[in-house]
Amino acid sequence: MEYNSASLRNVTICGHGGTGKTSLCEQILYNAKVIQKAETVDSGRTVCDFTDDEIERKMSIHSSVCNVNWKDTKINIFDTPGISDFAGEVISSFRVTESAVVLFGSRSGVQIESVKLWRQLDKRKMPRIAFITKMDKANADYFSVIEQIKDFKVTCIPITIPMGEGNSYNGVINLLNMKAYYKSNDGDEKKAVEIPIEFTDIANKYHEMMIEAAAEGDDELTDKFFQNGTLEIEDVKKGLREGLFDNKFIPVFCGSVAENSGITPLMDFIALESPCPYRVEEPCITGEKSTFITPEGDFSGLVFKTTIDQFSGKLSFVKIITGSLVPGSEHFIPRENKKIKINKIYTAEGKKLIECNELTAGDIGVINKQDLLKTNDTICSPNHIIHFKALQLPQPIFSLAIEAEKKKDEDKLSELLHKEAEQDNTFIVNFNPETKESVISGMGELHLDIILDRIYKISKIHVIKKQPKVPFRESITQPSSGEYTYKKQSGGHGQYGKCELKIYPLERGEDFEFINSIKGGVISKGYMPGIEKGIREAMEEGFLEGYPIVDVKAEVVDGKEHAVDSSELAFKLAAKNAFKVALEKAGVSMLEPYQNLTVFIPEKYIGDVLSDLSSKRAKIQNQESIGGGIQSIIAKVPQVELLKYAIDLKSLTSGTGAFELEFSHYEKCNRKVVN
């Protein structure tokens, strides 16, 4: 079946770990008759958790895509991990979907990952729907969770309400059509029926509240509501549709994923009322600032995910932005400045690829066996070159220095690590020339452990892990000067160059400035590149502990050359040594890197975490409540103190804390810190 952009929906299912995201996807696939039975995560047979790692660990590690036809609408559904170590997978899904369904447990309510996801959605101004699940569990409290969600400073509009809670839970009432949906023993949600008499009063109450809130979604409807005191149901749907698109409120649903209850009203709403792609703008970095998703014009698309499958080869997941993609078409990759021919195109159902004849604007598809394509690539027409903005992924927060136990395995290990990095843009592999270490960085200890375990299973390479060395710096505290004459005679032409320098401290972060103040031509201009190179070499070698010197201005003030024996090499060596002489009197000090740290923790751990940060020489910048009983702490902390923070915070908060990091600045430190 072919779909136009108006009958497409792209939605991310997200939430804290254990809220039932993968199970919800299973029930949706089952209800849409895509699969014969909804499997449990424990069975290892779910559509969306299909890799060996996910089956073994019984948790989502990667985002995966499936799609269903519901109410003549194609819905592309992204099932995402609920653990911060795999946040990059969730954020890349947000980039290519128009709305999100955020899951909250009826007992646990708003949790750490819920808060972090909500902040990411706020950053994107992305429409979202709340689904409160596990209504059949003891101590379930639908309205209490709604109050927690309101702490995000949002307006919540219940669209479904529960018929009972905990042991008395019996299904949901859909306030849009004022019908009840009973849960059933066979796990198959039955058709809508009349609302039981005991729930009519509460249903009428929240129905009226929904109408009033929906009226605020559109100015025309607001006037109509004040004139008539109510709205027709089609007007209510329009108000909800417009208000959701503009992020004016949060529609709230409820149910029990395990019992396949409350899912039919949710899917009806996504199919009929949630945002479709054609109203969305895609940010660009060349030409226009943005491009509306439209079926008009030449094809263009964004590669948002890459995987490497042992049978299907390299798979490039692409969102169609303009035009349509058809098999056998030729397109252009601006990054490579090359054309490619796309032979076949597919849609994804977990690991299963389904060949298709066309993908139109707004749809999600897969291209296979195109080795030139990488995540973040734009594919477009050579006649209309465009670059879509790259995914804005979080910075890694945990690093390890690694090496193969056997030297002969080093090349193979490097190859496998880079293959993993190609599939996961939050996993970074670097060789640090300062410390002579190979360093891998990711979103947490679990993230790196899973990658290294996977590599071991493939290659049987044993890896030695240790904490990476911190990239300290050195700098000067006062102006100084130095001169040096380099001369060497070895028969025939010799080497001669005399250089006098003055050096000055620069503001932190300005790195290096080179000035030629020679007058009278005592040193020819042709030797200046050699002098600058010599100074830079001396800065790289360091002075106190061998770390690079930064934030220095070097001025060449005098010198002398020889008509026969002078050369660029001679002046490079003269300048290098003159710089070292100047350092003797320049008051060289050590600098250490500081990180911007944002910590998210339940309020009960605030004292322990603040005390720990104090012991780590942290400078607290801000502390505030951000909803759901969660506190955020923003601080600047020396990087050397945060090498094991992922482990420390886990211990302090019984695994409930989370944090984000980004580089801040360099600051003077005691030499003892380095040692």
N, C-alpha and C positions, 0 to 999 in steps of 0.2 A: 504493500500500500504506500502511495506517495503522499507526502504532507507538504503544505505550504507553511511559511514562517508563523502565520497566525495560529496554526493548530499544532505548534510545538511548545513544549515546556522543558526547561532544564532546571533540575532542583538538586541541591546537595542535602543529604541526610547527615546531620552532625550532632555531637553531644559528648558529654563526659563518658569515659569508658564504662561499659556495663549497663548502659541505658537501653540497649536493644536495637541498635541501628541496623546491624546485619540481619537480625531476625525480622525487623520491619520490612526490609527489602524482600526477604523470602516470602512474607505474607502478601506483599503487593504483587509479586510475580505469580504467586499461586492464585490470588483473586482474579488476576488478569488472564489466567489460563496459559501462562507461559511455561509453568512447570506443573507437574502432577501432584507434588507434595511439598509443603514447606518444611525444610530441614532445620535442625537446630545447629548452633555453632559447635556444640560438643560432638556432633556426628561427623564433622569434617567434610560434609558434602554440600555445604551451602554454595550458591552460585557466586557470591561476591568474595568470600574468603577461600581462595582456591590454590594459593601457593603452598609449598611444603612447610615454610616457616609459619604461616597462618594456621594451617591445619594442626601442626605440632603444638603450637602455643595457644591455640583456641582464642585468637584475638586478631582483629584487623591490623595490618601493618601498612598496606597500600590502599590508595583509593581505587575503586573499581567501578565500572560503568555497566548498567543494564538498561533496558528500555521496555516499556509496555504501551499497549494501545488501550486508552481508557476514555470513554465518552467521545470517540472519534478524534482523540488527541494523542499524539505521540509524546510520551514523557520519558526523557532521559534522566535516569536516577543515578546519582553518585553516592556510593556507600563509602564512608570515610572512617579512619581510625579515631579513637577517642583518647589517645595518650599523647602527651606533649612531644615525645620523641619523634613523632611522625606528623607534626603540625604542618610541614611543608606540603604533604599530600592533601590536607584539608584546604589550605590556602590556594593551591593550584586549582582545586575544584571550584572554590568560590569565584575564581577569575572567569570561568567559562559557564557559570550558571546564573540564572536571573533571580533566583530566590533560594532560601534555605529553610529546611524543617529542622528546628532545634529540639532535641529530645531531652526531657527532664523526668527523673524518677519521681513517682508520687510520694515517696518517703524521703529520698535524698535531696530533692529540689535542686536549687542552684548550687553547683560545685565548681571547683577551681577551673577545670577545662571549659565549663559553660561560660564562665566570666571571660576567659581569654578568647574564646570563639566569638562572644558577643562584641568584644572590643574590635576584633578583626572585621566583623560585619558592619559595625558602626563606621569604621574607617572607610569602608566601601559604600556606605549609605545603601546597604543591600536589604531589600525586603525579606522578611522572615516570618515564619509561622511557628508557634510553639505547640509541641505535642507532649502532653503529660501522660506517661505510660505507667504500667504496673498498677493500675487502679484496683486490681484484684488482690493486692498484697496487704497484709496486716499493717495498720497505721497509715494507710494511704490517705492523703488529704489534698484534694484537688485545689480548693480555694486558698489553702495556705501556700501552695507552690505559686499560684498566680500572684499573691502578695509579694513573694520573693522576687518574681520576675519584674514586678512594678518598681522594685528598688533600682532597676536600670534606668529609671526615670522615663518609662514608656507607658502608654495607654494600652491595656489588655482588653480584648473583646472576646469573651467566650462564644464559640460557635457550636461546640458540643459540650454538654454537661453530663456527669455520670449519673446513672441510676443506682445509687448505693455506692459504698466504698468498702474495700477489704473483702471479708467473707460475704458481705451482703451485695457486692457488686454484681449487677445483672445486665449491663450494657450501657448504651449512651443515648442521649436525645439530641437530635440535630435541630438547632434553633432556626435554621434557614427554611427547612420544609416542615418544621414542627412534627417530626416523626421520631419514633423510637426504633433503635436497632438492638435487639437482644443478642447477647452472647449465646453460643450454642455448644452442646457437648461434642459435636463432631468437628469443631474448629472452623466452621464455615459460616461467616456472618450472614444472617438471614435478611430478607428484604424488609423495607421500612413498614412499620405498623403504627397503630394509634398509640399515643402516649398514655401510659397507665394513669388512672385517676389520681393516685397518690403523688404523682410528679407534675400534675398540670399547673399548680400554683407557681412552683419554682420555675417551670419552663416558661410560663407566661411572663414572669418577672424578668428573666434574663433575655427573653425575646424582645421585650420592650426596650431594655437597655441596649441590645444589639442594634435595633433600629435607630435609636437616638445617636449612638456612636457612629453608625454608618453614614448618617446625614452629614457628619463633619468631614467625610471623605471628598465631598464635592460641593462647591459654593452654590450651584444651582439646586442641589438636593437640600442644602441647609435652608434655603428660602422656602422650598416646597414643604419641608418638615414643619417650619414655623407657621405656615399658612394652614396646613391640614392636620397637624398634630401627629401624623404618622406617615409612613411611606409604603408603597406597594413593594412586594418582595423583589421584583426585578430592579426597582430603584435601590433597594437595600444591597443587592448584589453589585450593582454599579458603584455604589458608595464604598463598599468593601474593596472592590477591585481597584478603584482610584486611590483610596487611602493606603492600601497595601503597597501599591507602586510608589507612592510618594513617602512611604515610611512614616505615616502618621500614627499608625497603631499596629498592634500585634494580634492577629487572630489566634485564638487558643482552642486546641482540640484535646481530647483525652481518650483513653482506652486501655486495652491490655494486648500488647503485641503477642504474648505467649498464647492467648486465647483467640487471636485474630479478631479482636473486638474494637470497634471505633475507627477502623481503617477505611471502610467504605466512604463515610462522610469526608474524611481527610482527602482521599483520592478524588472524590467529586469536586472538592474545592480547588485542589491543585490544577485539575484538568480545565475547569471552567472559569476560575476567578484569579488564579495566580498570574504574574507577569509573563508575557510571551516575548521572544527575543527581538521582534522587529522594532520595539520601542527603545532598545538599549543602545548606548553609544560605546564604541570600542576605542580606548585611548591609543593615539599614534605618537611616534617620535619624529616623523618626517611629514612634510606637507601639511595637511589639515591636522588640527589638534585631536580630532576624533572622527570616527566614521560610524554612521548608523548601520546596524545590521539590517541588510536589505537584500532581497533576491534580485534586485536590479544590478546591471553592470557586470564587469569582469569578475571572475572568481578571485577571492582572497581568503586566506585562513591563517590561523595561529596554531602552531604545534605547542601543546601545553603539557605533554607527558610523553616519555619515551620508555619502552620496556624492550628487553631482548629475550625472545622466546627460543628455546632450543629447537623447536619444530618450525615455527613461523618466521624466525629471524627477527630483525629489528622492526618493532611496531611503533609507529608515530601516531599519537592520538591528536586529532585536529578538530578545531571548531571552525565551521564555515561562517565567515563574516559577511561577505558579499557574493552575489552570483550563486552559482552552483558548481559542484564537483562531480565530474562523470569519469568513468573508466576510459583509459586511452588518451586522456588529455595531457597537454604539455604545459608546464608552468615554470615559474622563475623563483629561485631562492636568492634574495638580495645579499645575504651574508656571504654566500659562496660566489655570487655573480655568475651563476650557472643555471641552465635549464634542466628540468627533469621530466620524464614521462611517467605518469601514474597509470599503471596497468589495471590494477583492481582496487576497489574500495570496499570497506566493510563497516558494519555496525558491530558493537560488542555486547555480549551477554555474559559478563564475567570473563572467563578465559576463552569462551566460544566466540569465534568470528563468523559473522553472517554476511555473505557477499551481497552487495546491493548495486543498483543501476544508477542511482543519483543521490546526492546529499545536498539539500538546499540550505540557504542562509539560516543560521541559527542552530543547525543540527550538529551533532557530534559524530565523528567517524574515525576510522582507522586506516592508515596507509601502511603497507608492509614492504619490507626489503628495499628501502630507500636509505642507503648508508650515509648520504650527504646530509639528511635531515637531523636536526638536533632540537631539543626542547628550547622554546622561545623563538624558533624560526618563524618568520612570516613566509607564506607561499602566496605568490600573486602573479599577475600578468606582467610580462616584460614591458608592455605599453603603459602600465600604470603602477609604477614601483612605489611600494609603501612599506613602512616598518611599524608593526604593532608593538606597543610597549611591553617590555619583558615582565614576567612574573615577579612580583615583589615578595620574595621569600625571606623568612626570618634568618638572622645570623646564627651560625652554630654556637653552642654554649659549652661543649665538652670536647676536649682534644686528648689524643694519645700519640706519643712517639712510638713508632713500631719498626721492627726489622724482622726479616725471616731468620729462623733459628739456623738454617743452613744457607751460606752465601750463594750457593748455586740456585737457590729458589728466589732470589731477590727480583730478577727480571720478570718471572712469572707472577709473583705477588704484585708487583707494580702494575702489570697488565690487567690483572683481575680487579685491583682497586679502582683503576681508571674506568673499567667497564661498569663497576657499581656506580661511580660518580656520574657517568653519562645518564644513568637511569634515575638518579636521585640528586637533585640540585641542592639539597641541604647537606649532602655528604661531600666534603672537600678533601682532596689529597694534595699535599704540598711538600716540597723539599725545602727546608730552611737552610740557606747557605751559611747563615751566621752560626747556627748550632750544629750543622751537618747532620740534621735529623730528618727522617721522613715522618711527617705529622698528618694524621687523619683527624678530621673534625666533624662533629655531627650535633644532633639535637639532644643527646643524652647518652648515658652509659649503655642503656638497653639498645639504642639505635646502633652504636658501634659494635656492640657484642653480637647482634644479629647478623650484621654484615660480615664480621670476621668468622662467625660460625658457618655462614653460607660458603665463604671462600674455602674454609677448611674441608667442608663436605665435598666440594668440587675437586680440590687439589691436594688435600692432605698436607698442606703447608702449615707447619707450626710457627706461630708468630710470638715474638717477645714484645711485651707491652710495658711502657713506663711513662711517667709524667713528662711532658715536653718541657724543655728549658724555656724560660720566659725571655722574650726579646728586649732586654734592657738597652738603654742608650747612654751615651756620654755627651756632655756639653761643657762649654766654658762659662765662667761666671764674670770674667773681667777682660778688658782689652789687653793685648800683648803684642810683642813683635819678635821676629827671629830672622836670622839670615844664615845662609849656608852657601859655600862654594864647592861645587863638585868638579874635580879635575882628575883625569886619568890619562897617563901616557904609557903607551905600549908599543912604540915604534910606529912610524908613519903618523897619520892623523890621530889625535887624541880626543878626549872628551872634556869640554869646559863649559861651565855655566854658573853664574853667581846670581842668587835671588834673595831679595829682602822683602819680607811680608809684614803686614799688620793684620791682626785678627780681632774681631769684635763679636760679642754675643748678640744673637738675634732673638726676637720674640719666639716663644714656644710654638712649634709647628711651621716655622718659615724655612726650615731645612738648611739652605745654602745660598749664598750670594757671592759672586766673583766680580771684582772690580779691577780694571787695568788703569793705574794712575801713573804709569811711566811717562816721563817727559824727556824730550831731547833725544829720543830713540836709542837710549842705552840698552834696551832689549827690543829686538825686532818683534813686530806684531805676529810674525809667523811662528814664534816660539810660545805664544800665549796659550794655545790649546794644550801644549805639553805641560805648561805650568799648572793649568787648571786640572789636568788629569792627575798630576802628581799630588796635588792637594786632596783631590777626591779619594785617591788610593790611601793616603795617610788617614783620612777620616774613616774609611771603611775598616782600617786595621785597629782603630781605637787607641787608647792611651793607658787607662787604669786597669781595665779588666778585659780588654780586647773587643768591646762592643762598639758598634759604629758611633761616630761623633756626629751630632746634628746641631742645627740652629746656629750656624757660624757664618759670618761675613769675612771673606779673605780679600785683602787689598794688596796688589803688587805695587810697591812704592819705589824700588830701586833695584839695581843689579848690574851685571856686566857680561858682555859676550866677547868671544874671540873670533876674529875674521875667518880662521881656518877650522879650529877645533870645536866650535859650538854646534850643538844639534838639539833637536826637540827632546831626545832621550836625556841629554845632559841637563836641560832645564827642568824636565819632569822630575829627575832625581834630586836636583838642587831644591826645587820647590817642596818636594815631599819632606826632605830633611829640615828645611827652614820652618815648615809648619810644625814639625815635631819639637824643634827648639822653642818655638813660640808657645807651645802647649805647656812647657815646663813652668811658665810664669802666668798662665791664664786661669789658674784655679779650676781645673777640670773636676766636674762632679758627675755623679751617677743619676740617671733618670729611669723611672720605672713606669710602665704603662698602667693607666687606670681604665676601668670599664664602667659604663653606665649599666647599673643593675636594677631591674624591676622585679620584685618578689611578690607573688600572690599566695596568701596563706589564710586559713581560717582564723578568726579573731582569737581563739583560745591559745594559739601559738605565738602571738605577737611578742610577748615578753622574751621568750626563749630565742626567737629569731633576731630581735634587736640586740640582745646581749651578745649573741654570736657575731653579728655584724660589727659590733663595737670592738670585739677582740680581733677582728680582721682589718682594723684601721679604716673602717668605712666612714664616709661623710654622708649622713642622711640628708636628702634633699626634700623629701615629701613623704607623708603618710596619710592615707585616707581610706574610708570605707567605700567600696565600690559595688555594694549590693550582695544580697544572698549570704550575709555573714562573712564576707571575704574582705580582707584588708590588702591594700597594695602599699609596698614600701619602695621608694625610689632612692637610690644611693649611688655614690661614686666610690669604687673600691679598687685597690691595687690588684692587678691581674694575678700576681703571685699568690694572693690569698684565696683566689677563686678556682684554683686548679682542680680541687676536689669538691666544689660547692654542690654539684649535682648529687653527690653521695651524702654530703653534710646535711643539706636541706631535707633530703628524703628521711634521714635519721631523726632530725629535729621535729618533723611534722608527720611522722608515721606514713610517709608516702603521699600526703595530701597537698604538699606545697609545689609550686612551679615558679620558674623564673625566666627572664629574658635578658640577653646581654648584647651590648654593642660597644665598640671602642670609643673612648672619650678623649683622652689626652695623655701626654707624658708629664711627669712631675718629679722634681728633685727628691732623691731618697738617700738614706744612710747606706754606706757601702756594705754594712753588715747584712742588709736585706739581700744583696746579690749573692753573698757567700752562704 
